[in-house]
Every structure is written in structure tokens, then in C-alpha cells.
Amino acid sequence: MDVLQGFADKFGIIYALLSDEGGKVIRELGLLSDRVDEQHAAYGIPKQDRHRGLPYPGVFLLDAQGRVMQKRFQQSYRERETGVGILAQGFGVTSPVHGPEAHGQSEGVKVRAYLDTDTYRFFQRLWLTVELTIDPGVHVYARPIPEGYIPLSVAVAPIAGLVAGAPSWPTPQPGRVEGLNEEFFAYEGQLRVTLPVTLTEEGDDQTLAVIVRYQACSATDCFLPSTVRIELPLKAADHVERPRRH
Amino acid sequence: MATVTDFGIDFSHIGPAVGARFPDVVLPDQHGHTLSLHEARGSRRALVVFHRSAAW
């Protein structure tokens, strides 16, 4: 109890922290991880007795009747989602506040990028959102796309330890080029693309460089292909404990 | 969902299934009070988080 009380005080936790001494409930629920030794080996961490009886790390989302709506589990004990990330991705509850935000633009298109949190922890999954606001009468190409056109793409410039997941794209609208027998898909108005990003190296404050590439066209003209680079500063959170390295 | 380190674990058959009622859990909390998950939840939705340890 003292350990939980100390943990709750340190992080200002007001929800219930339950102690499953000996992992009895974890075993009954079938959540005891038998992969800890394998994961320790992969991360270069020596085996320790106190690391026995760990659950698979993850979250159950329960509905008002107590039924499981969704399971969100991680492959290893190092990985975790943020609280705001779970609420947004799982319950669709978006936080009114978010992390660093920055803007860019080109002719006909405004781009806004933001992270869901100000700080990162080692192996924590953060969510990056890129929002495009496209002028009326203008569209941006999506995939699938005919040869020679440039679809909207979002990437994060590589830095040591960065793992960026696949973006989730909104559904584009089908279209046809007048006079040409070509079908294409495009976005109009406002759209948001989200992707998970994780930093697997502990350490210092970082800057994520988000690279958004697209080609915007009106019914009659196309603008030059645009590459908008948006930089988002991200602070390293204080670590509870530095991961052991060898 | 993107994974950082893929250990090839399929969670669809691990633990209570999607759609099933989550079993009640009765355990002591950080204040030493015994708490029942479903009693504490009442008729609200809940997040049940399994975390490796508060000490490690």
C-alpha cells in the first residue's frame, strides 16, 4: 500500500490504484505475461525475481454496463499510451488542451500540426495530428492516384530512436478530370491525419520535424507541389526511473 | 496499431473478450480500502489499466 500511496502522491493520481499482491487477479483474468524474460533479453535487462508475475500491459475500455468495448494492449511492458491518447482513440473524448502546435501554409492550403502532449516518456506512444484547411474550390490529391500526380503525404523526419506509425487517412472524395479520362481521389475543406509516434531513446528535449507534401489544384489550375515543414518542440518528462542500460 | 517492438503477441484471445462483461475485481486501493470495480464504477464507463508495477 505504501508503494501505491507514494506513487499516487508523486504523480497526483486521484483514481484508484489497486494492489494485486502476488498477481492473483492477473492470473484469474488470464493476463499474466509469460514473455517478460524474452523482453528483458531483447532490451538487455537482467532477470530479477521481483519482475515475476507481471501482467501484459494494456487497457480495457468498459461501457456503462461493464462490458468490454475495446482492448488496447501493448506488445511489451515498456510500451504505453498516454492518458489523453487512450481517451481520444478509445472513447472519442478529445482533450480541450493539447501539446505543442505549429503552422505552415502554401497557396490555397493552411497546415496545422500538433501533438497530444507536451512531454514524452521513453517508449510512450504519442499522437501527432496534421490538419489541412483547404480553400473553397481547391482540392488536394489523395491515394490511389494516377501516375504523375502527388498525393498528400505526412512524415516525421528521422531522429535517433523515433518510431512513427502509419498515418490514418480520412476517406477522400472521388473525382474526374474534365476532358481527360482520369479518375482521382481528393480532399476538400478541412481534414485531419493522425499518426502515432514513439521515442525509444531516453534523453533530452527533442524537436519533431513534420513534413507534409501535397499538390493543390483548383478546377482550372494546379499550384506547384508543396512541401511544408513544421517543427514541434517536445520536452522529455522527468523519468520515474532511468531504464537500465548495459 | 503500430508496434514499436513486435513480439508477435495476439491479444484477441488474451483476457476477457470484447463484448463480454468484465469480471468484478475486488482489491485494496492505495488508501488501504477494499474496492470493487463495478461498485466503484456505478453506471459509468471505465478504463481498467494493467500496469507492471508502481515500484519498477
Interface residues (C-beta under 8 A of the other chain):
Chain A: M1 V3 L4 Q5 G6 F7 A8 I13 A16 L17 L18 S19 D20 V25 I26 E28 L29 G30 L31 R35 E38 Q39 A42 R50 H51 L54 P55 Y56 P57 G58 V59 F60 L61 L62 D63 A64 Q65 G66 R67 V68 M69 Q70 K71 R72 F73 Q74 Q75 S76 Y77 R78 E79 I86 L87 G90 F91 F123 R125 V163 A164 G165 A166 L195 P196 T198 T200 E241
Chain B: M1 A2 T3 V4 T5 D6 F7 G8 I9 F11 S12 I14 G15 P16 A17 V18 G19 A20 R21 F22 P23 V25 L27 P28 D29 Q30 H31 G32 L35 H38 A40 R41 S43 R44 R45 A46 L47 V48 V49 F50 H51 R52 S53 A54 A55 W56
